Every structure is written in C-alpha cells, then in structure tokens.
Amino acid sequence: FDVVTLFPDLFAPHFSQGITRRAFESGQVDVRLWSPRDYADDAYRRVDDRPYGGGPGMVMLAEPLLRAHLKTDPFDTYVIRMLAELAGRIGRYKDAENLLRRALELRPEFGAARANLATCLYKQNRPSEAIAELDLVMIDDPENVGHSNLKAAALGKIGGFDEAIELYDEVLKAAPNQPKVWMSYGHMLKTVGRLDEGVAAYRRAIGIAPSLGEVWWSLANLKTVRFGADDVATMRTALARDDISDEDRFHLDFALGKALEDQKDFATAFAHYSAANALRRQALDYSAEETTRFVDRSIEMVPRAPAGDASGKARG
C-alpha cells in the first residue's frame, strides 16, 4: 500500500507493535508512506495556504500532493498533466511543456495533454509549433471549438489571416456568445482591411460584455470611430463597477479619454488618460534608473575608437 500523509509518525506504532507488526515483519503487508512536505518547494515545507478569494480555514496546495503521488506512480499521465496545468497557470510554461511532453511520450494518444501542449506553446510565442500539435488533436476532435479558436489565434500570429477568419466564422456559429472571440475576430478582419466588418464584430462583443475594456480601446484605436453619447454612458457605467479587472479598467479609461478628447473636453479626457497610465504603470516591470544603468554599462563595454578615426571602428 502507498499512503500519502502529512503525519507519517502516527503510523510508527502499527509497524512496531501488536499483530500488525508481525504482518509487516513477515512481508504479508507492505506499506510505504509519502509525506507531501518532502515535495514542498519552500524553506518552510509548506503544504497548505489560505483559500483563493478569502474565506476561513486553509486548503492543501496541489503541487506537493501531485508530486507525492508521482513518487508512488511516476507513469500516471493524468497526474503529470495536472501538474503541468498547475505550472502553466502560474506562468512556468517551460516546466509545463516538459511535463506535457513526458505525458505524451508515455501516452502519445493522450489528446487532452496534446491540447494543453498546444496552449503552452502558443503562450511561449511559438505559434507554428502550436498549430502542428492542434492539427494532430483535431484529427480525433474536429468539432472542438476551443481547438479551432486557439488555432485561429495562432494562425493570426504567422500571417494566416484568411484561414484564421474562416475558423473564427465556424467558432462563432457554434458559440456566438463569446465576446473575446468576437473581439479576436474583429482584430483579424481589421488586419485584412475589412474595417466595417471588424467594427461590427467589436460592437457585437460590446453588446455581450459592455465592460470588456480591450474591445472599447480597440475601437478607439482605429482613429476612425467616433463614440456617441450612449457609448460614453456605457463606458462610464462600466468604470463605476467595482468588480472589473485592472486591465478592463485602464482600457476603458484610455477609450473614454479618446472619446472625450474628440468632444474637445480636454481636461476630463486628460484625467482619464492619467488614471489609465497610472494603473497600467503598476503592472509594468520597468525602471528608468535601471535602464539608464544598463545603457551606461553597455557603453563602457564598447571599445572607444582612437582619436581621428572617422569610421567609428576601433583599430587593431
């Protein structure tokens, strides 16, 4: 028996006393104990944390449990895939890729793992490789709109716009109430010059999700769309909500700033631009001082040209 437990010491009396001791000593029963703490990745060997979103109590962390299970069965492809999904969700895409490739090495027909691998490759900006994996997945699951949507997005990154538009058409026929798909469809239509259809797709996305900030900014960034009073009112209503993401909020502020600038309300427009930039700045890992130091160090490393050398190249 393999037992995953946080308290392996509690089993010691059963191994050393009474009838159970004789069973263990004679080899009639074999028990192996696995502690998740042995697979925790911090100095405190922590295996639990507070619930996501708040609330009472603590919940077990998934990663130590999954790693402990894989110690007992290193060929469990379902658990390997679960561990890869966990790595992907926290941005460790290379770790996720390695785990998914291991799962597929063990089970090449594991379509769910291959679909996860395609997503992982796409997020690492490797669209051609993602498409290759999706083509294999879609042989067995051709009607899956999620696969078609991801393939359309990947095709857009390598210039396959016409095929991407065809796929988006198919996806939206099967699942018409997906605002982000309508937005992606609008991006693609705009790229190939079908501007009116692109605007219509953006408007369809707004009709489904009025607080989706990126689509408002996509419209504003066309520079050819003028927002009306209803548009301004809808954006202000969305900004008044306290449950929208920071990304939606700064996109809405940028779009509303553009709308008000077009209406010559420059002071209010600037206030929205300022709020958007302040919020956007919080998410950017950038330091002007560090950039200056980097450039200065780079200059110091480049050999200086001897005096009088107009070519700017060092001699010798």
Disulfide bonds with the S-S distance in Angstrom:
none
